[in-house]
Amino acid sequence: MDPQRARRPRACPSRRKPLLYAAVASVVLVSATGGGTANVRARAHGTTGLVSSSAASSADADADVGADVGASAPASDASRTPEAAVESVAAVPTPTVDRDALLAGTMDSVTVEDGAKVSVAVVDLDSGESSAYGDGTFETASIVKVDILAALLLRAQDADRELTAREKANATVMIKNSDNASATALWNEIGRAEGLAAANERLGLSETEGGNGPLWGLTQTTAADQLTLLGQVFGDESELSEASRTYLRGLMEDIAVDQQWGVSAAGSEFALKNGWLPRSTTGLWVINSIGRVTADGHAYLVAALSNGNSTMAKGVSLVESAAKAAVSSLRNPEV
């Protein structure tokens, strides 16, 4: 299928970092030719190979650079030594990697049914690098329950109070077991779509619109917005207090066994929330998964959204494949 490119998601607020260039010239070998030309070999440590569904490249790079230091200058002229050429080589940054393109290439091998649609976004909490694929909005189904609880926690913080026993009971089964009645009770408590919008303005979600009336499951969102929400839950800098973040994380880490699918397929030590909804008008399935996973010692936030799936099983397979592709786009072989 033709790749659908998305705008790059915002990185987790606590880990917002510039793209890192590999350190250059950690090892430099210099030799001078008889004509006064220095041949400099600089090895760029940290330059990594990329692996996709169709190609693989080397895990590090060597560059041969010829620097003319002046044919007429005496070899002993200290002001025109080869070291000056070394300095100029070291100042050249290693080209950055187009992670979106890498992810799009991997997604070419993912099976998507005719009429189905998928979008995925990921950020590496350690490096701050991110990638995204697909565009448009999707119905949230039950992943909105994380947003509902975040909105409730903000309201409690503003009132300088703890959640009540009833709120905690509803929150627990809403997240761990995806209980809909509890979600409806808390949706009403936060003020439905209007209350969700007020919370999302503070949380930084700009492309999420609550469902009409009691229909919280038809809230519209994007993968980028869900990544922003995850950043508020799992990041260190957040509108949510440390206690609120710890509470929400704990529930997402204790999901019922029969619901431990989705982004968890991309790693281990996961915390997640899934959503699944057969649309009454079409009979097609909305299947979504958001959360944090650990792979090769790195923590990743992943949001995989889909709709138009003919069965729940095919939708689950789609978001799991998308989550694996997303994490793979940020994983580099060791140098």
Helices and strands as residue ranges (DSSP letters): G 13-15, E 27-32, E 37-44, E 61-68, G 78-80, H 82-90, H 99-107, E 117-124, E 130-133, E 138-139, G 141-143, H 144-158, H 165-176, H 180-189, H 192-203, G 216-218, E 220-221, H 223-234, H 242-252, G 257-259, G 263-266, E 268-278, E 285-295, E 298-309, H 312-330
